[in-house]
């Protein structure tokens, strides 16, 4: 089984940096990714955050498409619960018409921000549809094939691209895997958010066992993970630093994962619910080229995936670029799936 490597960039804004500098790094990184032969480049959606600049992936994608010529570019992901499927389809049909065959639409089910930003994004929405129903409707609009019994039958999400954006479902649980399976869509498990290997294995098992291949589709499981490659194991460990993940357990039963204790406490405060916090070490695949190659081959065998989407959180942009260079070097000569 070959391996494809792709990149998820969250446009981090580190201490002392401006948003302009952060976006310039994203542009430089996508151009380097294209040069190095990475398969796809995705950008994320976060709201009300001073640490992450990418609040509007559709806008950023259009700019990155204009700055590159070959690499596939998409969202990792659009938080569809906040939006009208019709408008999302219009956005991505425009993008797919501007750059045929290069646009991808990853869909996430997390809020992508604090309760206040979620309230602002969903203001005036009384009875939102389920994510599964929204994805189904989005697919119909993307292909301009709305069902005859739909209340808006006949409506088109123009323009009508020759090749619509490819749709992916992102998640961290068996619930999201079941949504992807039911829709017959590719599924990305975000291990950099949920590092529980048992949960990942269960999600992929659910995805494969319940996959709807009625239209000839086949399961396409993908693992998204945090990777840091350096010239030595010791340097990679130093670059990884003391990152933490904080799980917020709300009294309502919801659980979310964020990147800092301060963020978690603010989320709990805005939720107006009782909550508990759980601080965990993030799962980072780190080390020299040889170490990371060995670890990733083990993960490939364990999860049965042929693609890794890699995110690399390193403050030094030069070291971040170097990590992606070394990762490609580590797998030079290993065939990529097509």
C-alpha positions in Angstrom: 0.0 0.0 0.0 1.4 3.4 -1.0 1.3 6.5 1.1 0.1 10.0 0.3 1.0 13.0 2.4 -1.1 16.1 2.7 -0.9 19.2 4.9 -3.4 20.9 7.3 -2.4 24.5 8.1 -4.2 26.4 10.8 -2.5 29.7 10.2 -1.2 30.0 13.8 -0.5 33.5 15.1 2.4 33.1 17.5 3.4 35.6 20.2 4.9 38.7 18.6 3.4 37.9 15.2 0.6 39.8 13.3 -2.2 38.2 11.3 -0.6 39.5 8.2 2.6 37.6 9.0 0.7 34.4 9.8 -1.1 34.5 6.5 2.2 35.2 4.6 3.5 32.0 6.2 0.5 30.0 5.0 1.1 31.3 1.4 4.7 30.4 1.6 3.9 27.0 3.0 1.4 26.1 0.3 3.9 27.0 -2.3 6.5 24.9 -0.7 4.0 22.0 -0.3 3.3 22.2 -4.1 7.1 22.2 -4.8 7.7 19.2 -2.6 4.8 17.2 -4.1 2.3 17.1 -1.2 -1.0 15.8 -2.4 -3.4 18.3 -0.9 -3.3 21.4 1.3 -6.2 22.2 3.7 -6.9 25.2 5.9 -9.0 25.3 9.0 -11.9 27.3 10.4 -11.7 28.9 13.8 -13.6 31.8 15.3 -12.9 34.4 18.0 -9.3 33.2 18.4 -6.2 35.4 18.7 -4.0 32.3 18.2 -5.4 31.2 14.9 -6.1 33.5 12.0 -8.2 31.4 9.6 -11.8 32.3 10.3 -12.9 32.1 6.7 -11.5 29.2 4.8 -13.4 29.9 1.6 -11.7 33.3 1.3 -8.3 31.9 2.1 -8.7 29.0 -0.3 -9.4 31.4 -3.2 -6.2 33.3 -2.5 -4.1 30.1 -2.2 -5.5 28.8 -5.4 -4.3 32.0 -7.1 -0.9 31.6 -5.6 -0.4 28.0 -6.8 -1.0 26.0 -10.0 -1.3 22.3 -9.3 -1.9 21.3 -5.6 -5.4 20.5 -4.4 -6.6 23.1 -1.9 -9.6 22.8 0.5 -11.1 23.3 3.9 -10.3 21.2 6.9 -13.1 22.0 7.5 -16.1 24.2 7.0 -18.2 24.0 10.1 -21.5 23.3 8.3 -23.7 23.4 11.4 -23.4 27.2 11.3 -24.3 27.7 7.6 -26.8 27.3 4.8 -25.8 24.3 2.6 -27.0 26.4 -0.3 -24.5 29.2 0.4 -21.7 26.8 1.0 -22.4 25.2 -2.3 -22.4 28.5 -4.1 -19.0 29.4 -2.5 -17.4 26.1 -3.5 -19.0 26.1 -6.9 -17.3 29.4 -7.6 -14.0 28.1 -6.4 -14.3 24.9 -8.4 -15.1 27.0 -11.5 -12.0 29.1 -10.9 -9.7 26.1 -10.4 -11.2 23.0 -11.9 -10.2 19.7 -10.3 -8.3 21.4 -7.4 -11.0 22.3 -4.9 -12.0 20.2 -1.9 -14.6 20.7 0.7 -13.9 19.1 4.1 -16.8 19.4 6.6 -16.4 19.4 10.3 -19.0 19.0 13.1 -17.2 20.9 15.8 -18.2 24.5 16.6 -14.8 25.9 15.7 -14.9 28.5 18.4 -16.4 29.6 21.7 -20.1 29.6 22.6 -20.3 33.3 21.9 -19.1 32.9 18.3 -21.4 30.0 17.8 -24.3 32.1 19.0 -23.3 34.9 16.6 -23.0 32.5 13.7 -26.3 30.9 14.3 -28.3 33.9 15.4 -31.8 33.7 14.2 -31.7 30.0 13.5 -34.5 28.3 15.3 -34.5 24.6 14.4 -31.3 23.7 12.6 -31.2 20.4 10.6 -28.9 17.6 11.6 -25.4 17.6 10.2 -26.2 14.5 8.2 -29.2 16.1 6.6 -27.2 19.3 5.9 -24.4 17.2 4.2 -27.0 15.4 2.0 -28.6 18.7 1.0 -25.1 20.2 0.3 -24.2 17.4 -2.0 -27.4 17.9 -4.0 -26.7 21.7 -4.3 -23.0 21.1 -5.2 -24.0 18.9 -8.1 -27.1 20.9 -8.9 -29.2 17.8 -8.5 -31.8 18.8 -5.9 -34.4 16.1 -5.3 -37.8 16.5 -6.9 -39.5 16.3 -3.5 -37.3 19.0 -1.9 -39.2 22.2 -0.9 -36.8 24.2 -3.1 -36.9 21.8 -6.1 -35.5 23.5 -9.2 -33.2 25.8 -7.3 -29.6 25.9 -8.6 -26.4 26.8 -6.7 -24.8 28.6 -9.6 -22.3 28.5 -11.1 -22.3 24.9 -12.3 -18.6 23.7 -12.5 -17.5 20.9 -14.8 -16.0 19.3 -11.7 -17.6 20.1 -8.4 -15.5 20.2 -5.2 -14.8 16.8 -3.7 -16.5 16.4 -0.2 -14.9 14.9 2.9 -16.2 14.4 6.4 -13.9 15.2 9.3 -14.3 14.0 12.9 -13.0 12.5 16.1 -15.5 9.8 16.9 -17.6 6.9 15.7 -20.5 9.3 15.3 -18.8 11.3 12.6 -17.5 8.1 11.0 -21.1 6.8 10.7 -22.2 10.1 9.0 -19.4 9.7 6.5 -20.2 6.0 5.9 -23.9 6.7 5.5 -23.2 9.4 2.9 -20.6 7.2 1.1 -17.9 9.9 1.5 -14.2 9.9 2.4 -13.6 10.1 6.2 -10.8 11.9 8.1 -10.2 11.0 11.7 -8.4 13.9 13.5 -6.0 12.1 15.8 -4.2 15.4 16.7 -7.5 16.3 18.5 -8.5 12.9 19.8 -5.3 10.9 20.5 -7.3 7.8 21.8 -6.2 5.0 19.5 -9.1 2.9 20.5 -11.5 5.6 19.5 -9.7 5.9 16.1 -9.8 2.2 15.5 -13.5 2.1 16.4 -14.3 5.0 14.2 -12.5 3.4 11.2 -14.3 0.1 11.9 -17.7 1.8 11.9 -16.8 3.7 8.8 -15.8 0.6 6.8 -18.6 -1.7 8.1 -21.4 0.8 7.5 -20.1 2.3 4.3 -22.7 3.0 1.7 -21.2 2.0 -1.7 -24.5 2.2 -3.5 -23.1 4.6 -6.1 -19.9 2.7 -6.6 -18.0 4.6 -4.0 -15.4 2.8 -1.8 -14.2 3.7 1.7 -11.4 6.2 1.9 -10.2 6.4 5.5 -7.6 9.1 6.2 -5.7 9.9 9.4 -4.9 13.5 10.3 -2.1 13.8 12.9 0.5 16.1 14.4 4.0 15.4 13.1 7.3 17.1 13.8 10.5 16.0 12.0 13.9 17.4 12.8 17.5 16.4 12.1 17.6 14.5 15.5 15.1 13.0 17.9 16.3 15.4 20.5 15.7 18.5 18.4 12.2 17.2 17.5 11.4 16.8 21.2 12.6 20.3 21.9 10.5 21.7 19.0 7.4 19.9 20.3 7.8 21.9 23.6 5.2 21.6 26.2 2.0 21.7 24.1 -1.2 20.6 26.0 -4.6 19.6 25.0 -7.5 20.4 27.3 -10.8 18.5 27.2 -13.9 20.3 28.4 -16.6 18.1 29.8 -19.9 20.0 30.0 -22.7 19.1 32.3 -24.9 18.6 29.2 -22.7 15.7 28.2 -20.8 17.5 25.4 -17.1 17.1 25.3 -14.7 19.4 23.3 -11.0 19.7 23.0 -9.0 22.9 22.8 -5.4 23.9 22.9 -5.0 25.8 26.1 -6.3 26.0 29.7 -7.2 29.6 29.2 -9.3 28.8 26.1 -11.0 25.9 28.0 -11.9 28.1 31.0 -13.3 30.8 28.7 -15.3 28.2 26.9 -16.7 26.9 30.1 -17.6 30.4 31.3 -19.4 31.3 28.1 -21.3 28.0 28.1 -23.1 28.9 31.3 -22.9 25.2 32.3 -21.1 23.3 35.0 -17.9 21.8 33.5 -14.7 19.9 34.4 -11.4 20.1 32.6 -8.9 17.4 31.7 -5.4 18.3 30.7 -3.7 15.8 28.4 -0.4 15.5 26.6 -1.0 15.8 22.8 -0.1 12.8 20.6 2.8 14.1 18.4 4.6 11.8 16.0 8.1 13.3 16.4 11.7 12.5 15.8 14.3 12.2 13.1 13.5 11.1 9.5 14.2 7.5 10.5 12.2 7.6 13.7 9.1 9.3 12.1 9.2 7.0 9.1 9.1 3.9 11.4 6.3 5.4 13.5 4.2 6.3 10.5 4.6 2.9 8.8 3.4 1.4 12.1 0.4 3.7 12.1 -0.4 2.9 8.5 -0.4 -0.8 9.3 -2.5 -0.4 12.4 -5.2 1.8 10.9 -5.1 0.6 7.3 -4.9 4.0 5.8 -3.0 5.2 2.6 -3.0 8.9 3.4 -1.8 11.1 6.3 -2.9 14.7 6.6 -0.1 16.3 8.7 -0.3 19.4 10.9 2.9 20.8 12.4 2.8 23.2 15.3 6.3 24.8 15.5 6.8 28.4 16.4 9.8 28.8 14.1 8.5 29.0 10.6 11.9 27.9 9.2 11.8 24.8 11.4 8.2 24.1 10.3 9.2 24.3 6.6 12.2 22.0 7.4 9.9 19.5 9.1 7.8 19.2 5.9 11.0 18.8 3.8 12.3 16.1 6.0 9.0 14.2 6.1 9.1 14.0 2.3 12.7 12.9 2.4 11.9 10.2 4.9 9.5 8.6 2.4 11.4 9.3 -0.8 11.0 6.2 -3.0 7.8 5.0 -1.3 5.0 5.0 -3.9 2.0 7.2 -3.4 -1.5 5.9 -3.9 -3.5 7.6 -6.7 
